[in-house]
Every structure is written in C-alpha cells, then in structure tokens.
Amino acid sequence: MTTIVEKLAGLSEQIRYEKLPPEVVRKAKMTILDTLGCALGGFSSDPAKTMRSVVRRLGGNPEATILGTAERTSVLGATWANGTSIRYLDYNDTLMSRDPGHPSGNLASVLAVAEAQGLDGRELICGLVNAYEIQLRLVDHCGEPCLWTRGWDHPTNMVYGSAAAAARLLKLPVDKIAHAMAIGGSQANFLSEIRRGVIGKIKGTAEAKAAGDGVFAALLAAEGITGPLKVFEGDYGYLNIVAGGGDLDALTGPIREHKIMRTYLKYYPVETMTQSPVQAALELRAENKINPHDIARAVVGLYDFAFKKPSWDASKLKPTTRESADHSFNYCVAIALLDGEVTAAQFLDSRIQAPDAQDLTARTELVADPEIENIYPKFYPGIVTVYMKNGETFRKRVDHFPGDPKRPMTEAQAEKKFRDQARPYLTAEQIQKVIDTVWSLERLENAGDLARMLVI
C-alpha cells in the first residue's frame, strides 16, 4: 500500500513549469521578490550576523551564495544564513489556516540548492511552488485542533516542504523524494515555547533551521539513506503524536489550486494577527487627523483565540525587545497611532523603550469583541477604538489587512516594499536589476546569478 509520504512525494511530478497557470508563476515571482527584500531587511540584525559568523566558522564547499555578500558556502550554510535574514523582521509571508506558517523560509533552501546544481529560473520557481504545496497542505489539513496549540511551532511543517523541494532540485526520483521527507519529518519537531514570554533571538533562526533540515534530509536520501515511510500514519508518526489527526483525503489529493496562491504578503513587520489592528489604527489616525498626544486611551478589539494562541502572554503587554514587540497587539497599535507608520524603525530598541511609546502602550487595552468573534478564522479582523482627552471617540474595523488574498498586494506595491528594504544596501541600479530579473525569471539561465545580484 502506498504511504502518505509517498503520495505527497508524487505531487512533485504534477509541478512542471509549462503546466503552471500564469497566476501561479506571477505569485511565485512576487513571493521571491518579497522574500529577497526581507533578507536584505534582516541582513544587519544580530541573529543574521551571528548565523553568518557560525557558518563561516563551520566552513564548507563554496556551493551557494550568502545573500548580501560575495561569499559562497555549503548549501546548508547558505540556507541557515539566508533563512535567518529572511525571517528576522517577521515581515515575510504567512498563511493562517488550521495552523500558521511562514513558508517563504523555503526560498533559503530552494535558492541554495538551485544555485549549487546550476539550475535555471524555471526550476527555481517550480522548487518554491513544490515546497509551498507540501508545507501548506500540512498547514491546511493537519492538527486537532492545530499543531501550534498542541505545542509544536510552525517550522515543524516546513521541514517536509523543504525536503521535498530540495530532493526535487537534486533530481531525485519520487521514491527518494519520499525518503527525504520521511528522514526530515522524523526529526522535525519545533516547540511552541520558542514564542512564549520574552521571545529570544533564536525565534529568527527557527525557519532557517527547518529549511536546512530539509536540505540535509534530501542530501542523505541522495546518498541512499532511507527513512520511515510511515512517518505520517505510523503508530508513533506525525498524525498520531504531533498533529493528533488530519484530513487525509485533502492532504494527499490532486493539486487543484496551488497552495502558494493562498499566502499573505505582509505590509507591516509584525505578526499576522496584528496586521488588521495596525491597519485600523493607521486608517483611523489619518482619516480623523488625530494628534496622538491628545489620546486618552485606546482599545483593541480581537477574537478570543488571540488571547489563547501560544505566542500571547502577559509579557507582550510591556515588551522590551523587538522579538516581543512585534508580537504585542497593544504596542503595535500604540506605535501606529503615535508615528503614523509601522516599519522596522518602530522596532528599534530606542523606539520601543521611548517614554511616549511605553506610555501609550500601557494605555492601550485589549478586549475580546463579540462583533468579530465568529469571523475568525475565516479571516483576521481587528477593531481599534480611540478615546480622546476632549471626549471624542473614533472607531475603525478592518476585516482584511493589505496583502491578504482578498486585498492582495499589487506588483507596484511589492516593488516598493523591496525598494524600501534594499535601499540602505544596494544602488538604484542594483535594485532595478533585481526587480527586472525576478519578473523575468523564466529567462534566467542560472539561479545563482540572482543571489549574486544582492552583493552589498
């Protein structure tokens, strides 16, 4: 009998560039541009610097480029280094479904393997679409109620997608793709504790580690190492121990709509459930010409799960670090009201700890609002109400934040986001070249050329 992992591995054969719908190719390109921008945005962060230092210390064959540099290292080293830069700002894409996920971390592994193998832009696109398909099937169809609340963090699902894509790009047959996924998945579990309390800097490395684990599994499979093919349905496998169940028919069924089409591209460098409240705060401030110094207090209306998710706890009410601040509803709304914008600058230690930020954060209350309770999890709304010192009250509700599939990012907006993150590091000519190359990836002969365009 064909196992679940073998059925999932077989999906790779359905993903061929000539068969991809134009809208899937466009979304993959936009995702690549968005993710490269995030990599530049996170390049100078402490976790990214540390990871590059560790990668240099480990050494390795010069197979793939460390983004932002002219250095080449092993595919594993490049995956770890680039994955950390991509994830650090919490600005990369997401999907909130049965479970959450940040699948663009897969670009770190896909780009590294494609460069090492000398593959072209079409293969790069197919590898990314393949990784998303596997990871997001798990996000959509597994978990009772979800992995996250069972104690397993998002990167747990990424390992399977990264392993499948890496094995595909290594030109392994389907049976070895299955073994790569089984190897990676059998050693894949990340703890939700990583986001509890005062979030440590390790959070920014988790997807990088998961993507690297997938590459490592594929390399082992390529050399003949086999894995437990009942990694999903076995007595001690993913479904029974990690997920607690799942919809097997949907998990292994044919591809109807490619999963990459369902992801959200973020406008703001904050966690996903905070996107709508931030948008509401910014719109309310602009529409009513609010002077933030005249605000008496603010109230953020959310759904009940926002207070039960593993990444929410009392420490987020008074964040002191970037990692905690971008997961703090009240800080993110307060800083949006104060500054009229939410960018990486709003999460510098100096801004987080500024007296006005600390003061309004303390005067921003969070409540479970029955008006939007039944809307979640179809989408992720937020309501912001501002009470002014003169007695006036202003209220704004946002159901779909910019970047979600019902309010999708345009190509022009994607380019602006990339330019904003690239501008401190690249020349105008470099920036334009990267943009032009991404929109015409089908003509790129070597994926490594794209990585080398980002040398600072």
Secondary structure, 3 states (H helix, E strand, C coil): CCCHHHHHHHHHHHCCHHHCCHHHHHHHHHHHHHHHHHHHHCCCCHHHHHHHHHHHHHCCCCCEECCCCCCEECHHHHHHHHHHHHHCCCCCCEEECCCEECHHHHHHHHHHHHHHHCCCHHHHHHHHHHHHHHHHHHHHHECCCCCHHHCECCHHHHHHHHHHHHHHHCCCCHHHHHHHHHHHHCCCCCEHHHHCCCCCHHHHHHHHHHHHHHHHHHHHHHCCCCCCCCCCCCCCCHHHHHHCCECHHHHHCCCCCCHHHHCECCCCCCCHHHHHHHHHHHHHHHHCCCCHHHEEEEEEEECHHHHCCCCCCHHHHCCCCHHHHCCCHHHHHHHHHHHCCCCHHHHCHHHHCCHHHHHHHHCEEEEECHHHHCCCCCCCCEEEEEEECCCCEEEEEECCCCCCCCCCCCHHHHHHHHHHHHCCCCCHHHHHHHHHHHHCHHHCCCHHHHHHCCCC
